[in-house]
Every structure is written in C-alpha cells, then in structure tokens.
Amino acid sequence: MRDDPRDLRRNAATATRDESLQAAVRKACDHAVSARAAALARLPDPEGARRAATEARTRSAQRMGDLVRELSRRLAARGIIVHRAATADEARRVVGDLARSRGVRSVVKAKTMTGEEADLARALESAGCRVVETDLGEFIVQLRGEPPSHILAPALHLSRADIGRLFARRLGMEPTDDPAAMAAFARRHLRAEFQSADMGVIGVNLAVASTGDLVTVSNEGNARLCATLPPLLVAFMGIEKVVAAPEDAAAVLRVLPRNATGQTATAYVSVLRGPAPAGEPFGPREVHLVLLDNGRSRLAADPDLKDILRCIRCGACLNVCPVYRTIGGHAYGTTYPGPMGILWTAGLAGVTRARDLADASTLCGECTRVCPVGIDLAGVIRRLRARVRRPFLRRVVFAAARWALASAARFEAAGRAVAWIARTWPRVFRRVARWAGWTTPEDLPVPAPRSFRRLWGRGLPHQSDGPPDRPPQARPLRGLRLADGVPVGAASRRLGAEETQASGLPDRTPTLRADSGSDQDPDRLTRFLARFGEASGEVVRAGDVSSGMRAVAARVRPDAALVSGDAEVQGAAEALQALAVRVLPESGAPRDEAARADLGVTGCEALVAETGSVLLAHPEGRAASLLPDTHVVVARPDQVVASLEDALARIRDRDGSSFTLVTGPSRTADIEKTLVMGMHGPRRLILLLLGAEDPEGRPTRL
C-alpha cells in the first residue's frame, strides 16, 4: 500500500541515506535520458512532432466529455460493455462485482497506472481472485509487496542481485544475477498463469472516439497475452486518454515511445475493437471497459492544473527531475511520483493533500523542457505552491522575507540581524529555520558576519598584503570578439546550438519530416528495412513463399509451426510439411498444442516505413504472432506505407476485432536496463519479403 504523501519529508530523509537506492535510480534515469536523446535525434522534426502531439492532446482535453460519450456509443455498438466510474471506489466495485458474477478465480494483469490509482488488485483480491502481475517489473515489485517505483520501470530501484535473490527466495530459481536467465525464468513461470487465467486486465494508453479503437502500447507482449488467452477481458483507462481521431493517436504514438523508452516504436501497439468472433479459438469472449473519472472532470475546470490532462505518461519528467533522481518513487507516497505526479495528486486528491509534494521540486525547468506535450510542469508547480496553505510560523517567516526583499535597505538590515542571531543564539536560529521548512540541520547555511554586498562595496580583499583594491568597473561586452573573429553574442547562439546537438536534444530549427510522404524519399521500402533492422528484425528475400519458408526453416529448425489462415501464407504449410515440420492451423489448433509451437507464420496488412512496423489484422494471426518463439511475417514490397497515419487509415473502415503494429521481437529492460529479447512474445521476428530472392537464401539482419 502507498504511504501518505504528507510523509514525504520523512521518506525523503530516509531515501537520501540509502546509497544503493540512489545508485540504482540514477543509473536507470541516466540510461533513459540518453536513450531519449538518441531517439529524438533520429526524428526528422522533433519540434514539429511535439507541437502536433500538444495540439492533439489539447483538443482532446477541451472536448473530453463529448469525446467520451462518442467513444462509449461506438464501443457499445461493437459489443464492448462500457462502465463509467465516477470514483476509484466505484471502479473497484464494478470490477469486483464482475469477477464475482463470472466466477473468476485467477486474473492476469498487465501494467496500468490508472488501475494502480484505483487499487484494482485489492478489489479483485477482495472478490476472492488471485491476481498475478505479468509485466516483469510489476511482477518483481508484487513479489516484494511494493508499489511501482516508476510509472514505466516499476523495479528500477533494484539491482540485478536484489532481483536474483528475490527469485531464488520466492520462486526457487537457481541463484543468478544474469538478467536474461531471470527473464527466461519469469517467462516460463508466467506462461502457465496466462494459460489458466479466467480474466485478463489491461490498461489503455489511448482511445479514439471517431473509430472506437482502444490502443495499448507495450514491449513485453504480456498485455497481448492478457487480451488473447483469458475468456474475459477488462480494459481500464482514465477519461482523459480519449482523442478525437486516428491522426491524433498517430501524433501521440510518434512521441510517446521516443520519450518513454528511447524507441522509434514500442514492440506492440495493440488496437482492440471488440470481442473475438464466435468460433475463434483465441481472443476474449467478453470485453468490458472501465472509464475512470476520479476527479478528472473537476480537474478540467481548474485553470492552474488542467494542463496535466494532456499528460501521456511517458515518464520523461521523472528521469530528469533532480528530486526524483535523489529520492526515487516510493518516497512520494503517491501513485504518480515525480513532477507529473505532484500535479496529478493535487488535481485528483486535492491541493491540501499535495502540500508537501509542491515543495518536491527545484523549479529548474528540466521537466518542462522534456515534456513531449508541452506542459509547463515547473510553472504549474510554482502556481500550485502559491495555493498551498502553509503552517502559521512558515507563513510569518515568508511574509517577513517578502517585506525585507522589497527594499535594498531592509534586505541589508535583515541580513545583519539574521547573522547576529545565528552567531548569538545558534539553537534559536536552527529551530526557526526548521519551523520555516529547512529539514537538514547539517547543511543549514549560517550567514557570514559580513555580507557579500558589504565586501563588494568596500572593495574585495586582494591576495597581496596591500590595501584592498576597488572593484573593477564593469565593461560592456559590445565589440568583443573571440579568437576566430565571431562576435560574442553570435558565438553564444552558435555554441548553444552545438551543445544541443551534442546532447542529442532537438534543434529548434523547423525541418520537413522525411517520413511525411514519398515526395522527399520515394524509396519507402529502403526506409522500412532500415527501421525494421534497427528494431532487431531479420529479413529473408525470396521469390515465393515455398522457397522462403525453406530458407527460414533451415535457420530456425522448427518442430511445430502455427500457421494463420491469411491468403499470403497459403504455400507455407505445404513447404513446412515437406520439411517434416508439424503444421498446426491456427483456427483449429488446441490451445495447449498451439502454445508448444516454436514457429508462427502470418501475413500482414501493411509495412510502415516510418517505424519499421508490421501491421497485423486479427483474429487471423493473433496467436501465431504471439505464442511461438519465432514469428515469420510474409509480405510484399507493395505493402509499404509511409507513416503511422497511413497505417491507421488502412484499418479505419476494416472489419476485425483487433489489430497490432509489431516492431521487432518482444523485449524487456526491467532489470538494470539490460535489454533482453523474448520476454513474453517471440524472441525473433523474421520478414519473408517476396519478390526478390537472396542468392543464397540467407536471412539478412539489417
């Protein structure tokens, strides 16, 4: 359970003495900052992308009520049962009653911070359910009985040694500190939970009102398994996550992964539209969506705090915040830590409850600089401080400070008085300082006997033994030049740009997005293959499906293959059977046999040049793209589209219960930010590109 945010000062004092915690948090945050900078450097127009996302989220927040009503109508027409929950208590009651009425005993849950906000796990446990967190980081902190420490990396405060000891003690794993071995162990342990679960719970990152699409982004594949194997699915989201149109969703998806994990795209962007069709072996039979308000409607009317409704939960502000990097997430005592958490807590729980949280910021402005949807986090925190009612003595002290600072003479007199009190009655000075809010006596600054102003006015002491020199007169910089003849002002502007480029941060100069269409780069296939390779995809070129599958099988050496019913893969089954591979048609394979297949073969709807993603339509290919260790996608060069907008336009009017954008194999970095492939989904993603055969039939890793 969470602590009270009013315990922040005590929790922070404890955290600042925990050197191992600080080392783990800073290492993870440094990694995230570097990855974000590199990802933005690869984006042709980062400022343009930021503006588009900001505009999309601003429009959505302004029309939140209307968009939620439109979304609810469209989802109901598609067979999704929508529940509106005004409070967290109501959301828990809805989910608990649903579990009891359906006889649910086991639940597999994907990461959902809105679910954490509503404490969904407690509601399900009260209904007699066993709840298993399936995100690796969430699974780790669940075993420790802790809440997440970060909204994206729940276990970033732990070292690999900590996690190895935890798995050995709680799960009987052979002792190891190898992240790959620990991830593989967790995969085996959790796959059985997916197979036997009665209910799956997922979070929703975006919902598109005009199409009724529920969009979830993930890397591990656990959210897809939660939405594929259990017969009952509950999706959970805050009402602020709705956007108007697919173009708005694309604008957010362009900046979210880059700012969150440093990826061009997450491994999986899942689009859910309804229950699986009758007779399909995979996919939920019943889908419920819980729309949580919990103060968001009230927050939309708050002129100071309403901008936080634009937040896309990328976590970038946490990674750069000096306070978060020093104390970690648990010290805040809130569901949402860091700069965004200060504002979410104030908006949802009330300004009074966030009184101490408002002080947990240096107001350095880094959070504002990195926010991909343009929220002035530092400015809003400053305004929040003005609204917080302070203890009486602190108000007296700050009123006196304002009075003194309003006049140079009063300021100098006050400084002399404070210095005299500090020297004469040091204990009184320290006590008043503590009452005023200074919490660390060890580094409490004691005013010097003579202020800098007095020293400057009298002339600073010179190193020689002679009388002090008068301070030199300040000279204007006008006309000064550097050694290369560049004026000082111009040099400052140029150096600022160079520093920006060196740090990987976006240049402010607008540039045309090269991925906006074929006018700037007609070779979409080349761009797709480059992005696909960056995401650890592999390519096999072949003249036809049969020869391509033979080349794939020679490298993968599968025993059993799960083959979808897509038209593009009609020749795959025959080619594999000729190689003595056991072929299971996805539409008729028993679940336990499908889970043992080591190769999955599907077709695709499109290849996305901007991100290197493969667009899949379901129910065909739902299990074949997820359960086996290797996923093979059969595609043609003419299926390449330029952008995310083009990909979403392809499915706007298409029938189907769900779609997935797949970008590389399943992956996790929840253990000390060490990248491990194949957390819950396939370890390898191979594109079988028809129409151009490699001379030796070899897969090419780009």
N, C-alpha and C positions, 0 to 999 in steps of 0.2 A: 504494500500500500504506500501511497505517496505521503510524505511529510507535509506539514503545513507550511506554505510559503512564508509565513511570518517567522519561521525558524531559520530563514536564510542566513542571518548573521552567524548564528551558532554553527550551522552546517558549513558555511564558507571557511570559518576559522579552523574547523577540523580538516577540510579538504586541502587547505594551504599547507598543512603539516604533513600531508601524505605525498611523499616524493614519487612513489611508484605510480600513483594515480595521475599526477601531473605529467610524468614522463609519457605514459600511455596516451593521455588525451592530446598532448601537444604533438606527438608523433603522428597520430591519426589525423589531426587537423592540418598539420603541415602537408601531409600526403594529399588531403582533399583540396587544399588551396593550390598546390602545384598542378594537380590533375585538372582542376577547373581552368586555370590559366592556359594550359596547353590546349584544352578543348575549345576555349574561346578564340585562341589564336588560329585554329583551323577553320573557324566560321568566317565566311567572306565579309559579312556585315553585322558584327555583334551588336552595334548600337541600333541598327535598324531592327534586328530581331528583338532587342529589348523593348523598343518603342511599340512594336506590333503586339508583343505579349502584354505590355502595360495597358495598351488601348483595349485589347480583348478582355482583360480582367476588369478594367474599369467599367466598360459597358455592361459586363455581366453583373457586377456588384450593384450597379444602379438599377438594373431590371430584375433583381434576384427573385422577388415574389412572383412576377409574371412568368419568368423562365421556369421556375419550379412547378408552377401549375401546368405549363405546356408539357414539360417533361413527364409529369405524372400521367397526363392523358395519353401520351404516346406509349409509355411503358405498359399501362393498363391494357391498351389495345393489343399489345404483343404478348400478353399473358403473364406479365410480371406484377406481383401483388405489392403495392406501394403502401408504406406505413409512414405517416407524418408524426414525429415525436417532438413535442414542444420542449421537453426537458430530458436530461440524462436519465432520471428516474423512469420516465415514460418509455424511453428507448429500452431500458433494461426489462421493463415489464413486458413489452412487445416480444422481445427475443426469448425471454424466459417462458412466456405462455406458449409461444410457437414450439419451443423444444419439448415442453411437457405434452402438448396436444399431439405431437407427432411421435412420441415415444423415443426421443433422441437420447442416446446413452454416450456416444463418443463424438467429439467435434474436432475437426482440424481447422486451424485458424491461421490465416495469412496476416501480414502486418497491416494494421490500420490504426493510425494515431487518433482518429476520431473515435474508434472503438475503445482505445485507451482512455480517452476523455470521458466516455460514458461508462467505463469499467464493465465492459461486456462480459469478460471472463467470469467476473463474480456472479453476474446474473445467470450465466449458463451453469456454473457450478452449483448455485442455489437450486437450480432446476434438476439437479441430480446428474449432470453431464460431466464427463471427463474431458477437459479442454487441453489440447496439445498445440502449442505454438510451433509453426513449421518453418518460419524464417529462421535461418541459422542463428543470427544474433538474438532474436526473440526467444528461441529455444534455449540458448545459453543462459540468458537472464532469468527465464522461467525456472530453470533448474536451480538457480541461486536464490529464488524468491525475491527478485528485484524488479523494479520497473525499468524501461529502457533509459539509457543514459544520453541518447542522441536520437533525434527523430528518424534518421536514416541508418545509423550504425549503433544499434542498441547496446552492443558489448564493447564499444571502443575503449572503455576504461579498463579492460582486462588484457593481460598479456597472454601469449600462447601457452606459457607454462601454467598460468591460472586455469585456463580452459582445459588443458590436458589433465590436470589434477582433478578438475570437476568431473570430466567424463569418466575418469578411472574410478572415482569415488561413487558417483551416482549411477553410472551405466555399465560399469565393469569393463571398460575398454582397456586394452593393454597400454601401459603408460607410454606416452609420446608427446613431443611438442611440435610435430610436423603438421602444419595446417591442412595439407592435402589428405593426410591419413585421418585427421579428426573430421574433416568434411565428409570423407567417404564413409566413415563410421556412422555419422549422423544421417547421411542419405539412406543407408541400409535400415537404420532404426526407424526412420520416419516413413519410409515407403510402405511398411506394414501398417502404419497408422492411417495413411491415405486409403489403403485398400479396404479397411474395415470401418471407416467413419460413416456415421449416419448423416452428419451435417457438415458443410463447409462454410466458412465465414471469410469474406474478403473485404478489403477496403476499395473505395473508388476514388481515383485521382481527379477525374473529370467526367461530367455528364453533359451530353449535347442535347439541348432541348428540341431543336428542329428535327432531329433524326431519332431520338430516343436511345442513343448509344451510351452505355456505361463503360468507361475507359479505365483500365488498371495498368500501371506500369510496374515492372518487376524485373529482376535479373536471375533469380534462382530457379524459377519455374514452379515454386510452391503454390503461388496464387492460382496458376493454371490448373494444377492438380486439385486444389480445393474446389475449383469450379468445374471439374471434369468427372471426378470419381464418386463423391457422395451424391445420393439422390436428391438431397435438399440443400439449397444454396441460399445464404443470407448475405446480401451486399450492404455495406454500411457507408454513409457519406454525410458530411455536413452540407447544408443547403447552399453554402457559398461556392461550392465546387461546380455548379452548373454554368455552362457557357451557351451562347446562342446558336452557333453554327459550327460545322466542321472546320471552317477556316480559322475560327478562334481556337479550337482544340489544337490545330496544327501549329499555331503561333506559340502556344504554351509548350507543346511537345518539343518544339525546336530549342527552347531554352532550359527546360526542366532537367534533362539528363546531363547537359553540359555543366550546369551549376551545381547539380546534386552529386554526381559521381564522376564527372570528367569524361563522360562518354558522349559520342555523337547521338546515340540512341541506346536505350536500355535493351537488354536481350529480348524482352517480351513487352509489347504493347497490346493488351487484350481488349477487344471490343465485344461486349456482351449485349445481346438484343432480346433474349428470352430463353425459355426452357428448351431443352433438346427436343426435336420432333419425336413423336411416338414411334417406337420400334427401334430407335437408335440405341446401341449398346453403351455409349458413353455420353456424358453430359447430364446436367441436373434435370430431374423431372418437375421440380417445383422451385421457383425463384422468387425471393422476397427482397425488396429494397427498403431499408430504413433511412428516412431523411431526417436528420437531426438538426433542430434549431438551437436549443440550449443557449439562448441569448443572442444569436446572430442577427435576428430581426431588430432587436433593440440596438445592437452594435451598429447597424447600418444607419441609424439616426444620430449617432454620436459624431459631431463634426471633428473631434480630435482623433478618434480611434478608428473610424470607419475604413480607413485605407488598408488596415490589416486584413480586411476581407479579400483583398487581391492576392494574398499570400498563397503560393503554390507548394509550400512545404519542401523546398529544395534543401534547406539546411545550410546554405552558403553563409548566412549571417552568423550562425553558431561557430563555424570554423575559423572566422577571422576575429571574433569578439575576444578582447583581452581577458574579460571576466570569465567567460565560459572556458577558455583555454586554461585558466588557472584553477577553477573550482570544479569543472566537469558539470554534468547534467543533474545528478542526484541532489546536489546542494540546493538547487532552486526549490525543490519540494513541489513541483508542478508537473503536469503532463507535458507541457511545452516549455522547454528551457531556452535560454539564450535571449537575444534581443526580440525575436518574434514571439517568444514565449511570454515575455513581460507584457506585451500588448495584448496577446490572446487572453492571458489570465485577467488583465484589467478589464477587457471587454466582456468576457463571459462570466467571470466570478465577481466583478465589481472593483472599482478603483481602490476602495479601502483595503481589500484583501491583497492588493498589489503594492501596498505602501513601501515595504522594504525592497520589493523587486525593482521599483522605479530607480532605486539607488544603485542597482547592479549593472551599471553602465558607465564607461568613462566618457561617453559622448564624443568619442574620437571620430565617428562618422564612417568607419570601415563597413559597418553593416549596411548603411545607406548606399555606399559605393558599389557593393557587390550584389545588391538585390536585383534580380532579373525582371521584376515587375514594377520597379521604380518607387517602392515605398520608402519614404524618408523616415526610416526607423529611428534614427538618432533625434530628429526633430520632434517626432511624436512622443518619444520617451521624455524629452525635455518638457513638452507641454503637459505630459502626464504628471511629472514632478510638481508642476505648479498647481495641480488639482488635488494632490495628496495632502491631507491634514496631518501635520507633524505634531509630536509631543510638545507640550507647553514650553518647556525650557529651550528646546531647539528653535521654536518659533521666536522666542525672545532673543536668542543669540543671533539668529539670522536677520532679525529686524535691526538689531544693533549694528550688524555688519553692513547692511544696506545704508543705514544712516551715516556710518563712517566713510563708506566708499563714495558717497555722493559729493564729498568735498576733500580737496587735497590737504587742507589744514587739519580737518577732522581725522583723515586717514593717518597722517603722520602722528598726531597726538594719540590716537588709539593704539598705534603700533608701539609707541613708547610705553603706554600704560600696560599693554599686554606683556611686553618684555619685562617690565618691572615686576608684575605679578608672577610671571614664570620663574624669575630669579628669587623672589622673596618668599612666595608661597607655592612651591612646585606641586605639592599634593593637591591644592585647590585648583591650580591650573589644569592638571591632568584630569581631575574629576569633572570639571566643567566641560573640558574637551570631549570626554566620554559621553556626557549627557547630550552634547551637541551632535554626536554621531560618530566621533572618531573611535574606532574599535580596537586599535592595536597600539597599546601604550609604548611598546618597544620602539616604534618608528615615529612617534609623535614629535614633530619638529618644534623645538624651543626657539622663540625669536632671539636673534642676536642682540647684544647690548646696543650696537649702533646699526641702523638700517642702511641698506644699500643707497637709498636716496641721500642720507646724510653724508655717507662716504663720498658719493659722487659729487655732491655739492661742495665739499671741502677739498676735493682732489684725492684720487685714489693713491694709496701708498705705492711708491716706486721701489724697485728691487734694490736701488742704491741706498746708501745711508743718508743721502741729502734730503732736503725738504721735498714733500710730495709735489708732483707735477700737477698742473691744472689739466683737466681732461681735454683731450684734443677736440677741436671743433669738427662737428660732422660735416663732411664734404658731399655735395651732390654727386651721384653716380653718372650724371649726364655726360656723355662724351667718352666714358671709359670703354676700353676695348680689350678683348682677350688677345692672346698671342697670335691667333690666326686672323685678327682684324675684324672679328664678328662683334657687333655691339652687345653690351651686357644683357639688355632686355631680350634681344633676339636669341642670344645664347641660352638664356633661361628657358625660353619657349622651346628651343630645339632640344635641349637636354631633357626637358620634361617628356617630350615625345619619345626620345631614345630610351629613357627609363621605363616608360610604359611598354615599349616593345620588348625590352629585355625581361620584364616581369611577366610577359605573356598576357597582359591586360589589354582590353580592346583599345585601339586607336580611336579618337573621336572623329576622325575624318570619314564622312559617309562614303561607302563604296557600294557598287552594284552587286547584288547577290548572284554569284555564278550559278547557283542551283535554282534560280527562279524560272528557268526555261531553257530551251535549246538554242536561243539566239546567240548566247555568249559561248556555249560549249555544246556543239552538236553531237559529240560522241558520248551519249548518255551511258552506254554500256561500259566504256572505259572508266567513267566516274563511279559507276556502280561497283565494278570489280575492285577498284581501289578501296572503296569504303568497306566492301564485303571482306576483303583481306585484312583490313585494319581491325575488324571485329573477330578475327581468328577463324573466318570461314575458309573452306577449301573449294577448289573448282576442278571439275573434270569436264573436258570438252569432248563431245562425241557426235558422230553423225546421226545416230539413232539411239533409242532407249536401250535396246538389247546390248549393243556394243558398250554403251556407257555403263550399264549395270555390271557387265563382266569386269570392266576396269575397276569399278568401285569394290566389287566383291573380292577381287584379288588383293586389295589393300586391307579391307575390313575383316574378311574371312568370317562372315556371319553364319550362325547355326540356324536361326529362325528370323524371318522378316515379316513385319506387319505392314501390309500394303493397302493404301487407301483406294477408294473407288474412282478417283479422278481420271478423266479421259486421257490425260497426258502420260499416265503410268501404265497404260494397258499392256505394253510389252514387257514391263518389269517383272511381273510374276513368272512369265514363261522363261525369261532369261535366268532368273534365280533358281527356278525348279530344275533347269537344265544343269545347273551347277550343284545340285543336290542340297540346296538350301530349302528348309521347310518354310512354306509361304502361308501366312495367315491373312485372309481378307479382313480388313478392319471391321466391316459391317457385320460379320458373323463370328468373330473370334471370341471365345470365352475370356473373361477378364483376367483370370489367373494366367492363362497362356499368353495373352497379349502382353502382360507385364513382364514375361520372360523373354520376349523377342529382343534381339540385340541390334536389329536394323529396322528403321521405319522409312517408308517411301511415300512421298506425296507429290502432288502437283502444286501449282501456286496461281494466284490471281495477277500478281504484278511483282516486279523488282524495282526498288526505289533507289534511284541514283544518289539522291541527297544523303541518305543514311546508310546505304548498303543493306537495306532490309528486304525481307521476303514477305509478301502479303499472302496469307493463307485464308481460305474460306472453310467454315465448318458447317455441318457436322463432319463432312469428309476430312480426314487428316487430323482430327482433334487428338486422337490417341497416338497415331503413328508419328506425329511430330513431337511427342512429349514423353512417352514411356520408354522407348529404346535408347541405348547408349549413343547410337549414331542416327542422325536424321538426314536423309537424302531428299533434295528438292529437285524435281525435274522441271526445267524451264527453257524458254526460247528467247533469243535476243530481242525479238519484237515486243516482249512483255515489259521492257524497261520504261518506267515513267520518271519524270524529272524530280518531283518533290513530294513531301508529305501531303500537301493539298491535293495533288493529283491522285495519290493513293486513296485518300479518303473519299474523293469524288467517285472513284471506281466502285465503291461499295455503298454509296449513298442510297441508291434505289435497288440494291441487290437483296434478294431473299437470303436468309441464313440466320441461325441462332447466335452465331458468334464469328468473329474474325480475329486474326492475330498477325501483328507485324513481328517477325522474328529477325533479330540482328545478332548473328553469331550464336555460339553454344551457350547453354546455361552456365552461370558463373556466380561466385560469391567472393567477397573480400572482407568478411566479417571477423576474421581472426588476424589481428595486427595488420590489416590492409594488404594481406597477401592474397593475390589473385589465384583462385582455384577454379578450374573448369568442371562443369558437370555436377552442380550441387544437387539439383532435383531433376532437371531435364537432361537432354542429350549432352554428352561430352564433346561430340563432333557434329558440325554442320557442313554437309557437302552439297554443293550446287552442281547438278548434272546439266550442263549447258549444251543443248542440242544444236547441231548445225555447223560445228567447227571441230573436227576431230584432232586431238593431240597426236603427234606422230607415234608416240609410244604408249598412248592411253594412260599417261600418268596424271594423278591429281596435282594441281598447282596451288600451293599455298601462297597467296599474294600478300 
